[in-house]
Amino acid sequence: MSDRKKRKLSPEPHVAYSDIQCPKKPDWDALRTDLVHLSVLAESISRHRPRAKKDQQWIQRADDLDSQGVTLWNASVVQKDVPDDAYRTVCAAMRLAGFRLIEAGMEHKPGIQTLVHLLQLASKAGASLADVGETTLAAGVLGSAAKYVDLLRVADDPENGYEQARARAIILYYSSRMEVAFREGNSGVAEFMLEKVSENDQYILLLTSSDRRTLAGKLLGIGKGMLRRNTQGEHTENGTGDTVKWIQKAFSIIEPLEDTVDAGDSQLRRSILRTLARAYFLSSGQDPENLARAEASLQELIESVDSSMDHTSPEYQQLRWMRVAILKRRKAPHTALLEAFRSIIDHMQFSESTITDVLQEVRSITHDQGLVTAIHLHCLERAFHTQNSAALVYLDRLLLSLIYHCSRHDDHARAMQDLTSALNVLEVKEYELPKISTTACLTLLWQFGDRHYHAKRWTDAADWFLAGTNSTFGSMSHISNAKCLRKAALCYVQCGEHAQASAIVRRCPPTDAATHYVALLIAAHQAVAAVHEMVHASNFNKKMLLLATRLANDSGMKTLLLSVLEALLEASIREGVDADAEAITLVRCIIRLVLRMMSEPGALPAVFIPMLLRHFSTALSLVTALEAKRNSAVGTKDVSWLWRTAYNTAVQGCAEWENQEDSISDLFDVARQLLQIYARCPAVDTEAELQMFLMNASFAGAAGRVFASRRRASNNVPEEPDRWESVAQEIASCKECIRQIVAGSNALGEEETQRAYSFLSILAVFGVEVACRLKTWKCIPDIIEKIDRVQNVELGSLEAIADVLWVAKDCPVDVLFAALEAILHASLDRAALSIEKFSRWLRAICTILLSRSSPADRIKAIGYVEQAVGVVQDHSAEGDPQKYPMDERHWLLATAYNTGIECLHASMLDDAKRWFEAATTICRFVPDGESRAAKISKTYAYLLERYTR
């Protein structure tokens, strides 16, 4: 332990002071403790000093105390700027001890000058202690000095020579105590001291410029502290409203110094205005009018900043960004926000960070596309006015951002206008983007063009592609211009603007093969359009189309040939019945051509399938019309070719066309109707093969509808009204068609008949599925009854029906029971169902019957159980592949036993006997059966005796 720590402090002040003057080692903690102890001793002397005026010994001691106190105070002033925190704490303690010693040596009735001096010392000592975190000591010294304020207020000043000094001392005291109270967290005392500072305007007017700066700085510091607490979540009762009050007072204190040329005053005033604007902004949630006040404060501050020499500093840029935030919060009009952004752009140094700040802020105002465009344009223009053109390297980022924002514009014309304006800025300056930047911009333009193209907005897509031909992208024009023009030309081809497409493609270099291909494509589309216009001309002659057909066929232009044939077909149909035979021939040619085009590599079935269906429907209409008029012109060969082609195409579509079930069903329906017409022709023998094709087409059409409806339901596609009803009607008509064929045809062999019954079974399953979808439960028993009457019905169909009903949660029990019974009866009749499935279905039936608890149902259930016992007896051997499941045997045993007991309780002795007999029989086929049988017999005998007494 050091000598200082071992040494005891002397109770005499002058001895303690001597100890402090000559420390052996710079032990700051011990020295601070000694100084605080010295201040306590000095304070004790102040309270107990003698009141006699002529006590010479006390006078001498008071002079010594005052001298020692002054010495300590002066030493603290000399060392006040030392950066060491421990040493600064010692200096604050020196001020405290110095003040207490001076206070102890003060005369009994001090004059006004002494009071001013003491109050200033107390204020400064308290402020020093607060600066080093000694808020308790600071509050103590300032609290004890309150009596000097009262004495100073009433002190005589005959010549008014100390009026200013009195005001300065009192204001300094209140401000110091206010600051210490805030640091202590005592906001009530701090606000009270603020009121004391503000209550006497005369004192404020007597302050010097330096005093005003000091007072305003303290008020600003407290305001910043409160603002910091509020932003960190430590909310006060009134939130940022209290902060505004403090900073407003600071501004009112410094405002009279506005006309001074002192740089410190201007800097402090700007700091106050900046903090005041921030406080207004944060408190706008409580008082919306504070947004306008914040804007006014910032406007005044920015005007003073713009006139300064350092108006581009980052600190001042933050003020401009704050103004943007305020304008956005109060939803200022377009003009005000644009002016705020222009101020930021005009005073910013172009760099990666500043450009990023602007572009990120622009993302938050995308709702105002005009403002976004104006900001980008101003940035582009300012970039060309920077020194040494240093900002030109950031033009690509600005242009890419503008292209992206234009792509999100709802008004395409306005978006293109904005994009053109931006490109014109660069074009006027004769500026070309570098290759990498050009590639990025072109990629973005093509991406948005492709998006419009796939959305079938052809004209909009063409505008995006044409934007890539601007001279700004000249560094890549030898590669990109022709591609942009061809893309735009293809867009105009899609929308039928062939003249515009031709004009654009002529701007491409003539040496490129792709250009000539697009030109050929345009010419082909123009030829197709010319064919359609020629057909509708007043002096049209079909010979012209025949010549066009020969030309298209000779040149191998299938698309043009298809258009010419369609035009010929339209002309033939318009001519009436006389040309119907010719129209059928044309339809055959068109169908053959479409099928040939579909078979080519790369052909899209989705494009040709609707076309194929349309022409097959036309053929069906023509054939139907000719048959109705009994026109001998309808040829059996034509009809035969049509139905066979439709049938074969539909069969091929089943293997090759994805997600086209409805279209395939339509083709099968057309084939069926054409086949029926063909079968009615006089020269046609309705042989068994035709009947089978008719059944196949009818069944395939109905099945396709069911599959299409299932897929739509699984993909959560909104169902069309009455779709399932139409499917149900088609299933019913298909059943009727097949039944009529089976009943009316003697040419069907055994294999064909079995296939017809198989179709009926599957259609019955479809019918049950559709009925479950439609919740039409009443028709399901009728479907089951009809299928049960079908010869050689497949048990798989009955099982499928049961599975469908089993998973339908809202299926009525009686409907499910009917299906289960049908399966069970069919399996028993044909002995074809597996034992495992038989046991499961029987268990379900018995569970349903027993749950009803009626005597009739119970009797029916014991009948099923007895049948199950017979099956168990036949299939209980270990090597039997159809062995009855052991868990089902245990279930039969438990059910028979429990139900027998229930029958005994209900005095149904005959029923109970049957149940117990069944249980006893089953015991022979379960483990430990003999003991179980004995227990059952014993229980049965006991209960029988009990209930027959």
C-alpha angles and dihedrals in degrees: 000000000000123000091248091057091048093048118091117227116246115240090223113092096220092050091050090049090052089052091054094049096063112037116174092216131016094253097163096185093053092043091051089050090051092049093050089049089050090053090052091052091047091050089051090053090051091056095046103036116132119262096214112113097206099051097126093187092056092044090056092047091047090054089051092049092049092048092049091047092051090049092053092046093050090049091053091050092052092051099038097108096056108127095216108106093208091053092046088055089054090050091052089050089049089055090049093049091043092052092048092050092049089047090051091051094049119118119256095252107029122199127236093268092053092048092051090049094047094047091051091050092049091050093049093045091051092048091050092050091048091051091059094044098259092130095152093056090042092053090047096053093044092046092052090049092059090092090063090058090057091046091048093051092057098034115124118253106171096176096037089236094138100043094110093040090051091051093047093049094048094046090046090052095049093046092049093048089046091054094047092049091052091050089050089054092245098134093169093062090042092055091046090054089048088056089050090053091049101042097077111054090179091065091051091052091054093056119110123234090259091051091050091051091049093047093045090049092053092048090048091049091053090047091051091048092052091046090051091051092050094049090049092054100260093123121188123214094269096031116212091347089086090051091055091055093055095046092045088055090050090053092049089053095051097036096086088061092061094109095051119107094219110128092212092058092051092048093049091047091052091048091052093048091048093050091043091053090050092049091049089050095050093045094050089098089066096036115023091194089069089076090067090045090050091051092049092050092049093046091054091046095047092050090056090045095050089055092052125091095242097051094138097058117128090243092060091044087060088058090055091049089050089055089054090052091051093048091049093050094051089043094239120195124270095261096055094049092047091051090051092051091046089054090053094047094045092054102037129101108233110243140133092269097046093047089048091051092052095046093047091051091049089058089065093059100047089127088075102058093174091057092047091052093047091052092051092047092050090050091051092049094047091049090067092053097055120113113274088357089275092155096059091089088069097053092096092058091049093047094047090050092050092048090053093049092047089054089059093052115117092210106066095191091053091047091053090047091053092047092048091050091054093048090047090057089059093039093055089052088050090235123159122198117234117260096259093049091045091052091051093050093046091049090054093047092050091047092056091042091053090049091056091043093056089046087056093243091135101170093048090050091051091054091054092049093047090053087068091066093068115126089241086078092049094125089074099028094112088064106025106038096068091045092051092049094048091049090051091047091053089052091055090048090056093052093045097251094133096158091054090047091052092050091052097045090053087066090064121095109270093223096070117097092207089059092055090048091055090046089053090049091051091049091051092052090047089053091052090049090049090053092054092047091048092054091055094046117114096238095043118155123189090222088072090059091048089056090047089050091053091048093050093045093049092049093046093237100151095178092054091044090052091051092049092049091049089051090050090050091051090050092049093050090051090055092063135222096342090066098041094100090050089048091055090053090050091049090053090052092048093049091049091049093048091050090050091051091048091054093056117105113268095017115147111229091201089066097049102036095074089046091051093049091049093054094044088052089050090051091050091050092050094048092046091050092050092048092050090054091044089233112177089211092083106098125212090219092058093049091044091052092047098051094043092049092048091047095047092045090052091049090050089048090057088064101036111027116081121211092355099118094132093051092048090050090051090053092050090050091052090048091050094050093046090048091052090052090047091051090055093056111112097234096050123097111214096226126178092261092061090048090054092049088051092051092045093051093046093048094044091051093052093044091050091055090052093048092048091051091049092052093049091050092049091050092050091240111166106259119240115240114272093000094133091044090056090048090052091050092049091050090051093049090048091053091050091049093052093046091051091051092049093045098043103039124079093178096075114108127215094268093050091047092050089051090051091053089048089054090051091051093051091046088053089056089049089049092054091047092052091045089055089051091050094040089232094146096162094071095053097078089052090052091049092048092051094048091047089058093052114108115249092002113188114246089214089068092054090047090050090052090051091049091052092050093043094059093044100097096198095046111130114247094235091056092050090045092054091053093048092049091050090053093047094049092047092050093050092046095049099027086220104119119096115253092238094055090042090056093049095049092045091052090052092049094049091047091054093046095048092046089062090060095205121137092237093052091046091053089049090050094052087052090057091045091052089051088051090051089055091051090049091053090052096045108037102101117116095234095047109116088205094053115161109253113258095223090055090051090054090048091051090049094049094044094048093047095047094044091049090055090049090052091051091051088051091049092243094139098169092052091045091053091054092049094049092046090053090049092049091050093050090053088073090066102045130073115275087014098156095058090044091051091049091050092049092049092048092049092046092050092047094049093042091053091047096051096042097056 
